[in-house]
């Protein structure tokens, strides 16, 4: 089955800096890669997703890139703000249709 | 519109007791998922349901865990003879269909086994 690894586990940045979170996956048949944000004590919420027929997708300050050959995808947050502080999870849908999550990255943005 | 709801929001039980956790998915969503999130950890897949198909139970950690989905809507996750290591937040999510769809999460049930 699918295995997703996520790095780093924690990330601290100064407000205004960029943050990058990286994930790798094992199932070459995976074709859907969402990113979820989970604020403390709240439910995970989708912030952006990318499908295998696209290499990059942007939504304002957030972008995701996908390299299918290397089987890795990354989340980029530019001009970080304190409200970006949360745990971010990447995920991948394998050939068995299950969404497998990474272990999460705790992002702290210091004002 | 109404999102995914779960009840109870918190449950404290004694070791060895059975518990039932409920999930109400978004109306019209055919796929429903259960996850477990231990403190400070990621999301562990437990089980999913898609329409009337047999559920994928491959993530259930032991035979003490079971789930059902009645009428293609509400789902109940049952944990029998609870153990302290079962303490976690149990999250339910639903999506319109199974493949490549946004999953919408409920607020979770925080289970504490004493």
Interface residues (C-beta under 8 A of the other chain):
Chain A: X1 X31 X32 X34 X42 X43 X44 X45 X46 X49 X51 X89 X93 X96 X97 X98 X99 X100 X101 X102 X103 X104
Chain B: X33 X35 X41 X42 X43 X45 X48 X50 X56 X58 X59 X91 X98 X99 X100 X102 X103 X104 X105 X106 X107 X108
